[in-house]
Amino acid sequence: MGLFDDLVQHHIYRGVERPIAPGYDYLLAGNGLFKRAESRLIRACLPLVDLPVAGLPDLHPELVVKPGRIP
């Protein structure tokens, strides 16, 4: 295993939020493929591919700017 093996992870979204990987996650949901990441300034879940996937719950896009001073 390398030093950076856990920076990017992929998951099938089943309606339960999981902790975000140190880098970012790819999530396959009922309404497509999403990329999710979090830093001390923002939290984002952005759609990459709009594609229906039967049997999985939908995931909704999100962009949250966290309070505090911007460096």
CHARMM internal coordinates of N, CA and C (Angstrom, degrees):
IC EDIT
DIST 1 N 1 CA 1.4516
DIST 1 CA 1 C 1.5198
ANGL 1 N 1 CA 1 C 109.93
DIST 1 C 2 N 1.3219
ANGL 1 CA 1 C 2 N 114.21
DIHE 1 N 1 CA 1 C 2 N 139.54
DIST 2 N 2 CA 1.4491
ANGL 1 C 2 N 2 CA 119.66
DIHE 1 CA 1 C 2 N 2 CA 179.87
DIST 2 CA 2 C 1.5154
ANGL 2 N 2 CA 2 C 112.15
DIHE 1 C 2 N 2 CA 2 C -92.87
DIST 2 C 3 N 1.2968
ANGL 2 CA 2 C 3 N 114.21
DIHE 2 N 2 CA 2 C 3 N 172.44
DIST 3 N 3 CA 1.4586
ANGL 2 C 3 N 3 CA 121.56
DIHE 2 CA 2 C 3 N 3 CA -178.18
DIST 3 CA 3 C 1.5266
ANGL 3 N 3 CA 3 C 112.40
DIHE 2 C 3 N 3 CA 3 C -65.17
DIST 3 C 4 N 1.3384
ANGL 3 CA 3 C 4 N 117.37
DIHE 3 N 3 CA 3 C 4 N -30.63
DIST 4 N 4 CA 1.4608
ANGL 3 C 4 N 4 CA 121.08
DIHE 3 CA 3 C 4 N 4 CA -172.92
DIST 4 CA 4 C 1.5278
ANGL 4 N 4 CA 4 C 113.58
DIHE 3 C 4 N 4 CA 4 C -107.63
DIST 4 C 5 N 1.3163
ANGL 4 CA 4 C 5 N 118.64
DIHE 4 N 4 CA 4 C 5 N 16.72
DIST 5 N 5 CA 1.4644
ANGL 4 C 5 N 5 CA 121.95
DIHE 4 CA 4 C 5 N 5 CA -175.84
DIST 5 CA 5 C 1.5216
ANGL 5 N 5 CA 5 C 113.88
DIHE 4 C 5 N 5 CA 5 C -60.61
DIST 5 C 6 N 1.3190
ANGL 5 CA 5 C 6 N 119.33
DIHE 5 N 5 CA 5 C 6 N -31.52
DIST 6 N 6 CA 1.4664
ANGL 5 C 6 N 6 CA 121.67
DIHE 5 CA 5 C 6 N 6 CA -175.66
DIST 6 CA 6 C 1.5202
ANGL 6 N 6 CA 6 C 113.87
DIHE 5 C 6 N 6 CA 6 C -96.68
DIST 6 C 7 N 1.3388
ANGL 6 CA 6 C 7 N 119.02
DIHE 6 N 6 CA 6 C 7 N 5.92
DIST 7 N 7 CA 1.4654
ANGL 6 C 7 N 7 CA 120.39
DIHE 6 CA 6 C 7 N 7 CA -178.33
DIST 7 CA 7 C 1.5222
ANGL 7 N 7 CA 7 C 112.37
DIHE 6 C 7 N 7 CA 7 C -67.16
DIST 7 C 8 N 1.3133
ANGL 7 CA 7 C 8 N 117.09
DIHE 7 N 7 CA 7 C 8 N -36.60
DIST 8 N 8 CA 1.4629
ANGL 7 C 8 N 8 CA 121.93
DIHE 7 CA 7 C 8 N 8 CA -179.84
DIST 8 CA 8 C 1.5182
ANGL 8 N 8 CA 8 C 107.97
DIHE 7 C 8 N 8 CA 8 C -122.12
DIST 8 C 9 N 1.3403
ANGL 8 CA 8 C 9 N 116.00
DIHE 8 N 8 CA 8 C 9 N 130.42
DIST 9 N 9 CA 1.4609
ANGL 8 C 9 N 9 CA 120.92
DIHE 8 CA 8 C 9 N 9 CA 178.88
DIST 9 CA 9 C 1.5201
ANGL 9 N 9 CA 9 C 109.13
DIHE 8 C 9 N 9 CA 9 C -130.00
DIST 9 C 10 N 1.3167
ANGL 9 CA 9 C 10 N 116.56
DIHE 9 N 9 CA 9 C 10 N 161.57
DIST 10 N 10 CA 1.4605
ANGL 9 C 10 N 10 CA 121.37
DIHE 9 CA 9 C 10 N 10 CA 175.25
DIST 10 CA 10 C 1.5257
ANGL 10 N 10 CA 10 C 108.57
DIHE 9 C 10 N 10 CA 10 C -131.84
DIST 10 C 11 N 1.3390
ANGL 10 CA 10 C 11 N 114.70
DIHE 10 N 10 CA 10 C 11 N 143.64
DIST 11 N 11 CA 1.4623
ANGL 10 C 11 N 11 CA 121.12
DIHE 10 CA 10 C 11 N 11 CA -176.12
DIST 11 CA 11 C 1.5242
ANGL 11 N 11 CA 11 C 109.75
DIHE 10 C 11 N 11 CA 11 C -143.91
DIST 11 C 12 N 1.3084
ANGL 11 CA 11 C 12 N 115.56
DIHE 11 N 11 CA 11 C 12 N 157.42
DIST 12 N 12 CA 1.4603
ANGL 11 C 12 N 12 CA 122.00
DIHE 11 CA 11 C 12 N 12 CA 167.96
DIST 12 CA 12 C 1.5204
ANGL 12 N 12 CA 12 C 106.58
DIHE 11 C 12 N 12 CA 12 C -95.96
DIST 12 C 13 N 1.3321
ANGL 12 CA 12 C 13 N 116.52
DIHE 12 N 12 CA 12 C 13 N 121.64
DIST 13 N 13 CA 1.4662
ANGL 12 C 13 N 13 CA 121.61
DIHE 12 CA 12 C 13 N 13 CA -177.55
DIST 13 CA 13 C 1.5301
ANGL 13 N 13 CA 13 C 109.25
DIHE 12 C 13 N 13 CA 13 C -74.17
DIST 13 C 14 N 1.3250
ANGL 13 CA 13 C 14 N 116.59
DIHE 13 N 13 CA 13 C 14 N 125.68
DIST 14 N 14 CA 1.4627
ANGL 13 C 14 N 14 CA 122.03
DIHE 13 CA 13 C 14 N 14 CA -179.12
DIST 14 CA 14 C 1.5215
ANGL 14 N 14 CA 14 C 112.05
DIHE 13 C 14 N 14 CA 14 C -120.71
DIST 14 C 15 N 1.3416
ANGL 14 CA 14 C 15 N 116.72
DIHE 14 N 14 CA 14 C 15 N 19.73
DIST 15 N 15 CA 1.4564
ANGL 14 C 15 N 15 CA 120.92
DIHE 14 CA 14 C 15 N 15 CA 177.39
DIST 15 CA 15 C 1.5135
ANGL 15 N 15 CA 15 C 114.10
DIHE 14 C 15 N 15 CA 15 C 94.28
DIST 15 C 16 N 1.3256
ANGL 15 CA 15 C 16 N 117.45
DIHE 15 N 15 CA 15 C 16 N -1.75
DIST 16 N 16 CA 1.4636
ANGL 15 C 16 N 16 CA 122.17
DIHE 15 CA 15 C 16 N 16 CA -179.28
DIST 16 CA 16 C 1.5271
ANGL 16 N 16 CA 16 C 108.15
DIHE 15 C 16 N 16 CA 16 C -118.37
DIST 16 C 17 N 1.3297
ANGL 16 CA 16 C 17 N 116.11
DIHE 16 N 16 CA 16 C 17 N 127.43
DIST 17 N 17 CA 1.4651
ANGL 16 C 17 N 17 CA 119.98
DIHE 16 CA 16 C 17 N 17 CA 178.33
DIST 17 CA 17 C 1.5242
ANGL 17 N 17 CA 17 C 110.14
DIHE 16 C 17 N 17 CA 17 C -71.01
DIST 17 C 18 N 1.3094
ANGL 17 CA 17 C 18 N 116.41
DIHE 17 N 17 CA 17 C 18 N 136.55
DIST 18 N 18 CA 1.4641
ANGL 17 C 18 N 18 CA 123.04
DIHE 17 CA 17 C 18 N 18 CA 176.52
DIST 18 CA 18 C 1.5217
ANGL 18 N 18 CA 18 C 107.91
DIHE 17 C 18 N 18 CA 18 C -110.62
DIST 18 C 19 N 1.3137
ANGL 18 CA 18 C 19 N 117.77
DIHE 18 N 18 CA 18 C 19 N 159.49
DIST 19 N 19 CA 1.4690
ANGL 18 C 19 N 19 CA 119.24
DIHE 18 CA 18 C 19 N 19 CA 174.01
DIST 19 CA 19 C 1.5321
ANGL 19 N 19 CA 19 C 110.14
DIHE 18 C 19 N 19 CA 19 C -59.48
DIST 19 C 20 N 1.3098
ANGL 19 CA 19 C 20 N 116.50
DIHE 19 N 19 CA 19 C 20 N 143.36
DIST 20 N 20 CA 1.4579
ANGL 19 C 20 N 20 CA 121.50
DIHE 19 CA 19 C 20 N 20 CA -179.09
DIST 20 CA 20 C 1.5275
ANGL 20 N 20 CA 20 C 109.25
DIHE 19 C 20 N 20 CA 20 C -81.04
DIST 20 C 21 N 1.3201
ANGL 20 CA 20 C 21 N 116.30
DIHE 20 N 20 CA 20 C 21 N 139.58
DIST 21 N 21 CA 1.4676
ANGL 20 C 21 N 21 CA 121.79
DIHE 20 CA 20 C 21 N 21 CA 177.60
DIST 21 CA 21 C 1.5272
ANGL 21 N 21 CA 21 C 109.59
DIHE 20 C 21 N 21 CA 21 C -61.92
DIST 21 C 22 N 1.3298
ANGL 21 CA 21 C 22 N 117.75
DIHE 21 N 21 CA 21 C 22 N 158.10
DIST 22 N 22 CA 1.4686
ANGL 21 C 22 N 22 CA 120.17
DIHE 21 CA 21 C 22 N 22 CA 179.57
DIST 22 CA 22 C 1.5300
ANGL 22 N 22 CA 22 C 113.37
DIHE 21 C 22 N 22 CA 22 C -57.57
DIST 22 C 23 N 1.3052
ANGL 22 CA 22 C 23 N 118.66
DIHE 22 N 22 CA 22 C 23 N -30.20
DIST 23 N 23 CA 1.4635
ANGL 22 C 23 N 23 CA 121.98
DIHE 22 CA 22 C 23 N 23 CA 176.65
DIST 23 CA 23 C 1.5169
ANGL 23 N 23 CA 23 C 109.93
DIHE 22 C 23 N 23 CA 23 C -95.75
DIST 23 C 24 N 1.3230
ANGL 23 CA 23 C 24 N 115.85
DIHE 23 N 23 CA 23 C 24 N -82.01
DIST 24 N 24 CA 1.4636
ANGL 23 C 24 N 24 CA 121.37
DIHE 23 CA 23 C 24 N 24 CA 175.98
DIST 24 CA 24 C 1.5201
ANGL 24 N 24 CA 24 C 109.54
DIHE 23 C 24 N 24 CA 24 C -160.51
DIST 24 C 25 N 1.3340
ANGL 24 CA 24 C 25 N 114.88
DIHE 24 N 24 CA 24 C 25 N 167.34
DIST 25 N 25 CA 1.4639
ANGL 24 C 25 N 25 CA 123.01
DIHE 24 CA 24 C 25 N 25 CA 179.67
DIST 25 CA 25 C 1.5182
ANGL 25 N 25 CA 25 C 109.87
DIHE 24 C 25 N 25 CA 25 C -119.18
DIST 25 C 26 N 1.3134
ANGL 25 CA 25 C 26 N 116.20
DIHE 25 N 25 CA 25 C 26 N 149.53
DIST 26 N 26 CA 1.4535
ANGL 25 C 26 N 26 CA 122.72
DIHE 25 CA 25 C 26 N 26 CA 163.89
DIST 26 CA 26 C 1.5201
ANGL 26 N 26 CA 26 C 106.38
DIHE 25 C 26 N 26 CA 26 C -105.47
DIST 26 C 27 N 1.3346
ANGL 26 CA 26 C 27 N 116.84
DIHE 26 N 26 CA 26 C 27 N 131.64
DIST 27 N 27 CA 1.4611
ANGL 26 C 27 N 27 CA 121.77
DIHE 26 CA 26 C 27 N 27 CA -179.96
DIST 27 CA 27 C 1.5245
ANGL 27 N 27 CA 27 C 109.59
DIHE 26 C 27 N 27 CA 27 C -123.22
DIST 27 C 28 N 1.3241
ANGL 27 CA 27 C 28 N 117.01
DIHE 27 N 27 CA 27 C 28 N 125.87
DIST 28 N 28 CA 1.4537
ANGL 27 C 28 N 28 CA 121.92
DIHE 27 CA 27 C 28 N 28 CA 173.20
DIST 28 CA 28 C 1.5185
ANGL 28 N 28 CA 28 C 107.35
DIHE 27 C 28 N 28 CA 28 C -94.35
DIST 28 C 29 N 1.3397
ANGL 28 CA 28 C 29 N 116.64
DIHE 28 N 28 CA 28 C 29 N 119.56
DIST 29 N 29 CA 1.4665
ANGL 28 C 29 N 29 CA 122.38
DIHE 28 CA 28 C 29 N 29 CA -177.10
DIST 29 CA 29 C 1.5234
ANGL 29 N 29 CA 29 C 109.40
DIHE 28 C 29 N 29 CA 29 C -124.21
DIST 29 C 30 N 1.3188
ANGL 29 CA 29 C 30 N 116.12
DIHE 29 N 29 CA 29 C 30 N 178.18
DIST 30 N 30 CA 1.4558
ANGL 29 C 30 N 30 CA 121.75
DIHE 29 CA 29 C 30 N 30 CA -178.93
DIST 30 CA 30 C 1.5143
ANGL 30 N 30 CA 30 C 114.12
DIHE 29 C 30 N 30 CA 30 C -63.40
DIST 30 C 31 N 1.3203
ANGL 30 CA 30 C 31 N 117.60
DIHE 30 N 30 CA 30 C 31 N -20.47
DIST 31 N 31 CA 1.4616
ANGL 30 C 31 N 31 CA 121.22
DIHE 30 CA 30 C 31 N 31 CA -179.45
DIST 31 CA 31 C 1.5304
ANGL 31 N 31 CA 31 C 112.73
DIHE 30 C 31 N 31 CA 31 C -115.09
DIST 31 C 32 N 1.3254
ANGL 31 CA 31 C 32 N 118.33
DIHE 31 N 31 CA 31 C 32 N 17.87
DIST 32 N 32 CA 1.4565
ANGL 31 C 32 N 32 CA 119.70
DIHE 31 CA 31 C 32 N 32 CA 173.37
DIST 32 CA 32 C 1.5148
ANGL 32 N 32 CA 32 C 114.47
DIHE 31 C 32 N 32 CA 32 C 133.43
DIST 32 C 33 N 1.3210
ANGL 32 CA 32 C 33 N 114.30
DIHE 32 N 32 CA 32 C 33 N -163.18
DIST 33 N 33 CA 1.4608
ANGL 32 C 33 N 33 CA 122.93
DIHE 32 CA 32 C 33 N 33 CA -178.71
DIST 33 CA 33 C 1.5268
ANGL 33 N 33 CA 33 C 109.14
DIHE 32 C 33 N 33 CA 33 C -105.66
DIST 33 C 34 N 1.3323
ANGL 33 CA 33 C 34 N 116.64
DIHE 33 N 33 CA 33 C 34 N 133.00
DIST 34 N 34 CA 1.4614
ANGL 33 C 34 N 34 CA 122.75
DIHE 33 CA 33 C 34 N 34 CA -177.22
DIST 34 CA 34 C 1.5195
ANGL 34 N 34 CA 34 C 109.86
DIHE 33 C 34 N 34 CA 34 C -124.84
DIST 34 C 35 N 1.3282
ANGL 34 CA 34 C 35 N 114.97
DIHE 34 N 34 CA 34 C 35 N 153.81
DIST 35 N 35 CA 1.4671
ANGL 34 C 35 N 35 CA 121.99
DIHE 34 CA 34 C 35 N 35 CA 172.77
DIST 35 CA 35 C 1.5187
ANGL 35 N 35 CA 35 C 107.08
DIHE 34 C 35 N 35 CA 35 C -116.42
DIST 35 C 36 N 1.3306
ANGL 35 CA 35 C 36 N 116.62
DIHE 35 N 35 CA 35 C 36 N 129.53
DIST 36 N 36 CA 1.4690
ANGL 35 C 36 N 36 CA 121.21
DIHE 35 CA 35 C 36 N 36 CA -174.84
DIST 36 CA 36 C 1.5237
ANGL 36 N 36 CA 36 C 109.02
DIHE 35 C 36 N 36 CA 36 C -127.05
DIST 36 C 37 N 1.3371
ANGL 36 CA 36 C 37 N 115.66
DIHE 36 N 36 CA 36 C 37 N 135.42
DIST 37 N 37 CA 1.4660
ANGL 36 C 37 N 37 CA 120.97
DIHE 36 CA 36 C 37 N 37 CA 179.23
DIST 37 CA 37 C 1.5185
ANGL 37 N 37 CA 37 C 109.18
DIHE 36 C 37 N 37 CA 37 C -150.37
DIST 37 C 38 N 1.3395
ANGL 37 CA 37 C 38 N 114.98
DIHE 37 N 37 CA 37 C 38 N 160.90
DIST 38 N 38 CA 1.4572
ANGL 37 C 38 N 38 CA 120.41
DIHE 37 CA 37 C 38 N 38 CA 178.78
DIST 38 CA 38 C 1.5235
ANGL 38 N 38 CA 38 C 108.83
DIHE 37 C 38 N 38 CA 38 C -146.93
DIST 38 C 39 N 1.3332
ANGL 38 CA 38 C 39 N 114.69
DIHE 38 N 38 CA 38 C 39 N 139.83
DIST 39 N 39 CA 1.4638
ANGL 38 C 39 N 39 CA 121.47
DIHE 38 CA 38 C 39 N 39 CA 173.25
DIST 39 CA 39 C 1.5278
ANGL 39 N 39 CA 39 C 107.36
DIHE 38 C 39 N 39 CA 39 C -133.09
DIST 39 C 40 N 1.3075
ANGL 39 CA 39 C 40 N 116.79
DIHE 39 N 39 CA 39 C 40 N -174.59
DIST 40 N 40 CA 1.4707
ANGL 39 C 40 N 40 CA 118.71
DIHE 39 CA 39 C 40 N 40 CA 178.99
DIST 40 CA 40 C 1.5253
ANGL 40 N 40 CA 40 C 111.47
DIHE 39 C 40 N 40 CA 40 C -72.57
DIST 40 C 41 N 1.3447
ANGL 40 CA 40 C 41 N 118.25
DIHE 40 N 40 CA 40 C 41 N -12.29
DIST 41 N 41 CA 1.4626
ANGL 40 C 41 N 41 CA 121.68
DIHE 40 CA 40 C 41 N 41 CA -178.90
DIST 41 CA 41 C 1.5257
ANGL 41 N 41 CA 41 C 114.11
DIHE 40 C 41 N 41 CA 41 C -104.20
DIST 41 C 42 N 1.3334
ANGL 41 CA 41 C 42 N 117.72
DIHE 41 N 41 CA 41 C 42 N -34.14
DIST 42 N 42 CA 1.4681
ANGL 41 C 42 N 42 CA 120.57
DIHE 41 CA 41 C 42 N 42 CA -176.77
DIST 42 CA 42 C 1.5245
ANGL 42 N 42 CA 42 C 111.36
DIHE 41 C 42 N 42 CA 42 C -141.71
DIST 42 C 43 N 1.3457
ANGL 42 CA 42 C 43 N 114.06
DIHE 42 N 42 CA 42 C 43 N 161.76
DIST 43 N 43 CA 1.4641
ANGL 42 C 43 N 43 CA 122.83
DIHE 42 CA 42 C 43 N 43 CA 168.18
DIST 43 CA 43 C 1.5227
ANGL 43 N 43 CA 43 C 105.27
DIHE 42 C 43 N 43 CA 43 C -131.34
DIST 43 C 44 N 1.3219
ANGL 43 CA 43 C 44 N 117.56
DIHE 43 N 43 CA 43 C 44 N 129.29
DIST 44 N 44 CA 1.4570
ANGL 43 C 44 N 44 CA 120.74
DIHE 43 CA 43 C 44 N 44 CA -175.78
DIST 44 CA 44 C 1.5229
ANGL 44 N 44 CA 44 C 111.28
DIHE 43 C 44 N 44 CA 44 C -137.71
DIST 44 C 45 N 1.3162
ANGL 44 CA 44 C 45 N 114.85
DIHE 44 N 44 CA 44 C 45 N 143.98
DIST 45 N 45 CA 1.4587
ANGL 44 C 45 N 45 CA 123.07
DIHE 44 CA 44 C 45 N 45 CA 171.62
DIST 45 CA 45 C 1.5284
ANGL 45 N 45 CA 45 C 105.24
DIHE 44 C 45 N 45 CA 45 C -136.71
DIST 45 C 46 N 1.3241
ANGL 45 CA 45 C 46 N 116.72
DIHE 45 N 45 CA 45 C 46 N 105.46
DIST 46 N 46 CA 1.4552
ANGL 45 C 46 N 46 CA 121.49
DIHE 45 CA 45 C 46 N 46 CA -170.43
DIST 46 CA 46 C 1.5215
ANGL 46 N 46 CA 46 C 111.17
DIHE 45 C 46 N 46 CA 46 C -117.85
DIST 46 C 47 N 1.3522
ANGL 46 CA 46 C 47 N 116.79
DIHE 46 N 46 CA 46 C 47 N 137.87
DIST 47 N 47 CA 1.4637
ANGL 46 C 47 N 47 CA 119.86
DIHE 46 CA 46 C 47 N 47 CA 179.03
DIST 47 CA 47 C 1.5276
ANGL 47 N 47 CA 47 C 110.98
DIHE 46 C 47 N 47 CA 47 C -72.71
DIST 47 C 48 N 1.3210
ANGL 47 CA 47 C 48 N 116.29
DIHE 47 N 47 CA 47 C 48 N 136.61
DIST 48 N 48 CA 1.4613
ANGL 47 C 48 N 48 CA 122.07
DIHE 47 CA 47 C 48 N 48 CA 175.99
DIST 48 CA 48 C 1.5197
ANGL 48 N 48 CA 48 C 111.43
DIHE 47 C 48 N 48 CA 48 C -106.66
DIST 48 C 49 N 1.3405
ANGL 48 CA 48 C 49 N 116.02
DIHE 48 N 48 CA 48 C 49 N -41.99
DIST 49 N 49 CA 1.4634
ANGL 48 C 49 N 49 CA 122.05
DIHE 48 CA 48 C 49 N 49 CA -178.75
DIST 49 CA 49 C 1.5208
ANGL 49 N 49 CA 49 C 108.11
DIHE 48 C 49 N 49 CA 49 C -135.52
DIST 49 C 50 N 1.3297
ANGL 49 CA 49 C 50 N 116.66
DIHE 49 N 49 CA 49 C 50 N 126.09
DIST 50 N 50 CA 1.4633
ANGL 49 C 50 N 50 CA 122.23
DIHE 49 CA 49 C 50 N 50 CA 177.49
DIST 50 CA 50 C 1.5305
ANGL 50 N 50 CA 50 C 107.86
DIHE 49 C 50 N 50 CA 50 C -92.00
DIST 50 C 51 N 1.3407
ANGL 50 CA 50 C 51 N 115.87
DIHE 50 N 50 CA 50 C 51 N 104.71
DIST 51 N 51 CA 1.4584
ANGL 50 C 51 N 51 CA 120.68
DIHE 50 CA 50 C 51 N 51 CA -175.05
DIST 51 CA 51 C 1.5185
ANGL 51 N 51 CA 51 C 109.15
DIHE 50 C 51 N 51 CA 51 C -151.31
DIST 51 C 52 N 1.3383
ANGL 51 CA 51 C 52 N 118.57
DIHE 51 N 51 CA 51 C 52 N 123.78
DIST 52 N 52 CA 1.4642
ANGL 51 C 52 N 52 CA 118.83
DIHE 51 CA 51 C 52 N 52 CA 178.42
DIST 52 CA 52 C 1.5320
ANGL 52 N 52 CA 52 C 111.49
DIHE 51 C 52 N 52 CA 52 C -69.48
DIST 52 C 53 N 1.3376
ANGL 52 CA 52 C 53 N 115.37
DIHE 52 N 52 CA 52 C 53 N 134.89
DIST 53 N 53 CA 1.4651
ANGL 52 C 53 N 53 CA 122.15
DIHE 52 CA 52 C 53 N 53 CA 177.15
DIST 53 CA 53 C 1.5251
ANGL 53 N 53 CA 53 C 106.77
DIHE 52 C 53 N 53 CA 53 C -125.09
DIST 53 C 54 N 1.3106
ANGL 53 CA 53 C 54 N 116.61
DIHE 53 N 53 CA 53 C 54 N 111.97
DIST 54 N 54 CA 1.4626
ANGL 53 C 54 N 54 CA 121.44
DIHE 53 CA 53 C 54 N 54 CA -176.46
DIST 54 CA 54 C 1.5221
ANGL 54 N 54 CA 54 C 111.34
DIHE 53 C 54 N 54 CA 54 C -64.48
DIST 54 C 55 N 1.3339
ANGL 54 CA 54 C 55 N 115.44
DIHE 54 N 54 CA 54 C 55 N 139.10
DIST 55 N 55 CA 1.4575
ANGL 54 C 55 N 55 CA 121.22
DIHE 54 CA 54 C 55 N 55 CA 173.87
DIST 55 CA 55 C 1.5158
ANGL 55 N 55 CA 55 C 115.73
DIHE 54 C 55 N 55 CA 55 C 89.63
DIST 55 C 56 N 1.3337
ANGL 55 CA 55 C 56 N 118.53
DIHE 55 N 55 CA 55 C 56 N -4.58
DIST 56 N 56 CA 1.4641
ANGL 55 C 56 N 56 CA 120.96
DIHE 55 CA 55 C 56 N 56 CA 179.00
DIST 56 CA 56 C 1.5275
ANGL 56 N 56 CA 56 C 110.06
DIHE 55 C 56 N 56 CA 56 C -112.93
DIST 56 C 57 N 1.3371
ANGL 56 CA 56 C 57 N 118.06
DIHE 56 N 56 CA 56 C 57 N 146.43
DIST 57 N 57 CA 1.4632
ANGL 56 C 57 N 57 CA 120.27
DIHE 56 CA 56 C 57 N 57 CA 177.10
DIST 57 CA 57 C 1.5286
ANGL 57 N 57 CA 57 C 110.68
DIHE 56 C 57 N 57 CA 57 C -72.42
DIST 57 C 58 N 1.3337
ANGL 57 CA 57 C 58 N 115.33
DIHE 57 N 57 CA 57 C 58 N 153.32
DIST 58 N 58 CA 1.4584
ANGL 57 C 58 N 58 CA 121.01
DIHE 57 CA 57 C 58 N 58 CA 177.21
DIST 58 CA 58 C 1.5221
ANGL 58 N 58 CA 58 C 110.71
DIHE 57 C 58 N 58 CA 58 C -72.92
DIST 58 C 59 N 1.3107
ANGL 58 CA 58 C 59 N 115.32
DIHE 58 N 58 CA 58 C 59 N 150.64
DIST 59 N 59 CA 1.4588
ANGL 58 C 59 N 59 CA 123.28
DIHE 58 CA 58 C 59 N 59 CA 174.89
DIST 59 CA 59 C 1.5214
ANGL 59 N 59 CA 59 C 106.59
DIHE 58 C 59 N 59 CA 59 C -118.44
DIST 59 C 60 N 1.3173
ANGL 59 CA 59 C 60 N 117.68
DIHE 59 N 59 CA 59 C 60 N 141.88
DIST 60 N 60 CA 1.4589
ANGL 59 C 60 N 60 CA 120.84
DIHE 59 CA 59 C 60 N 60 CA -175.90
DIST 60 CA 60 C 1.5203
ANGL 60 N 60 CA 60 C 110.46
DIHE 59 C 60 N 60 CA 60 C -108.21
DIST 60 C 61 N 1.3458
ANGL 60 CA 60 C 61 N 116.51
DIHE 60 N 60 CA 60 C 61 N 138.83
DIST 61 N 61 CA 1.4634
ANGL 60 C 61 N 61 CA 119.98
DIHE 60 CA 60 C 61 N 61 CA 178.40
DIST 61 CA 61 C 1.5211
ANGL 61 N 61 CA 61 C 110.75
DIHE 60 C 61 N 61 CA 61 C -60.66
DIST 61 C 62 N 1.3318
ANGL 61 CA 61 C 62 N 115.05
DIHE 61 N 61 CA 61 C 62 N 151.56
DIST 62 N 62 CA 1.4612
ANGL 61 C 62 N 62 CA 120.06
DIHE 61 CA 61 C 62 N 62 CA -178.22
DIST 62 CA 62 C 1.5239
ANGL 62 N 62 CA 62 C 108.70
DIHE 61 C 62 N 62 CA 62 C -152.99
DIST 62 C 63 N 1.3226
ANGL 62 CA 62 C 63 N 115.24
DIHE 62 N 62 CA 62 C 63 N 141.14
DIST 63 N 63 CA 1.4593
ANGL 62 C 63 N 63 CA 121.77
DIHE 62 CA 62 C 63 N 63 CA 170.78
DIST 63 CA 63 C 1.5158
ANGL 63 N 63 CA 63 C 106.77
DIHE 62 C 63 N 63 CA 63 C -141.92
DIST 63 C 64 N 1.3188
ANGL 63 CA 63 C 64 N 116.84
DIHE 63 N 63 CA 63 C 64 N 114.17
DIST 64 N 64 CA 1.4623
ANGL 63 C 64 N 64 CA 122.66
DIHE 63 CA 63 C 64 N 64 CA -177.07
DIST 64 CA 64 C 1.5237
ANGL 64 N 64 CA 64 C 108.32
DIHE 63 C 64 N 64 CA 64 C -120.44
DIST 64 C 65 N 1.3321
ANGL 64 CA 64 C 65 N 115.32
DIHE 64 N 64 CA 64 C 65 N 122.63
DIST 65 N 65 CA 1.4609
ANGL 64 C 65 N 65 CA 120.50
DIHE 64 CA 64 C 65 N 65 CA 173.43
DIST 65 CA 65 C 1.5180
ANGL 65 N 65 CA 65 C 106.73
DIHE 64 C 65 N 65 CA 65 C -92.36
DIST 65 C 66 N 1.3160
ANGL 65 CA 65 C 66 N 115.70
DIHE 65 N 65 CA 65 C 66 N 122.91
DIST 66 N 66 CA 1.4666
ANGL 65 C 66 N 66 CA 120.12
DIHE 65 CA 65 C 66 N 66 CA -176.61
DIST 66 CA 66 C 1.5295
ANGL 66 N 66 CA 66 C 110.22
DIHE 65 C 66 N 66 CA 66 C -80.08
DIST 66 C 67 N 1.3297
ANGL 66 CA 66 C 67 N 117.05
DIHE 66 N 66 CA 66 C 67 N 146.06
DIST 67 N 67 CA 1.4612
ANGL 66 C 67 N 67 CA 119.53
DIHE 66 CA 66 C 67 N 67 CA -179.12
DIST 67 CA 67 C 1.5284
ANGL 67 N 67 CA 67 C 111.78
DIHE 66 C 67 N 67 CA 67 C -68.24
DIST 67 C 68 N 1.2986
ANGL 67 CA 67 C 68 N 114.28
DIHE 67 N 67 CA 67 C 68 N 152.23
DIST 68 N 68 CA 1.4602
ANGL 67 C 68 N 68 CA 119.83
DIHE 67 CA 67 C 68 N 68 CA 177.89
DIST 68 CA 68 C 1.5121
ANGL 68 N 68 CA 68 C 111.00
DIHE 67 C 68 N 68 CA 68 C 134.04
DIST 68 C 69 N 1.3088
ANGL 68 CA 68 C 69 N 115.59
DIHE 68 N 68 CA 68 C 69 N 175.49
DIST 69 N 69 CA 1.4587
ANGL 68 C 69 N 69 CA 121.39
DIHE 68 CA 68 C 69 N 69 CA 179.97
DIST 69 CA 69 C 1.5150
ANGL 69 N 69 CA 69 C 110.75
DIHE 68 C 69 N 69 CA 69 C -76.24
DIST 69 C 70 N 1.3058
ANGL 69 CA 69 C 70 N 115.54
DIHE 69 N 69 CA 69 C 70 N 136.95
DIST 70 N 70 CA 1.4550
ANGL 69 C 70 N 70 CA 121.25
DIHE 69 CA 69 C 70 N 70 CA 174.26
DIST 70 CA 70 C 1.5250
ANGL 70 N 70 CA 70 C 107.06
DIHE 69 C 70 N 70 CA 70 C -88.76
DIST 70 C 71 N 1.3178
ANGL 70 CA 70 C 71 N 117.42
DIHE 70 N 70 CA 70 C 71 N 127.51
DIST 71 N 71 CA 1.4719
ANGL 70 C 71 N 71 CA 119.45
DIHE 70 CA 70 C 71 N 71 CA -176.80
DIST 71 CA 71 C 1.5176
ANGL 71 N 71 CA 71 C 112.45
DIHE 70 C 71 N 71 CA 71 C -66.27
END
COOR INIT
IC SEED 1 N 1 CA 1 C
IC BUILD
